[in-house]
Amino acid sequence: MLVLCSFALIGLTIGMYPTRKLFTVWAHEINKGVTRERYDYPRSHLAFCGASVLVMLGAAVLLAH
């Protein structure tokens, strides 16, 4: 279970890497007082994040057995 959780967190970290600039822009806007109704998150970033988490979970299952 420890291997599974740690690999999932590593996969999430890798998956969120392309979005770091977008999160930075949003954080600066929030600090300036800009409020949005909706933050548009690109589907490609979401797909990459999901794929990296699934690949890392697969690697964890293979390592655990």
C-alpha positions, 0 to 999 in steps of 0.5 A: 500500500505504501508503494502504491500511494507513493507512486501515485503521488509521484505520478500526480507530481509529474502530471501536474508539471505542464500546468505549473505556469497556468497555476502561477498566472491564476495565483498572481491574478488571485493576489491582485484581486481578480475573480473569475467565475470559472478557471478553464483547465486544458483537456490535454493537461488533464489527460496527461495528468491522468495518464501519468498517474495510471502509468505510475500506479501500473508500475507500483502494482508490478513492483509490489508483486 
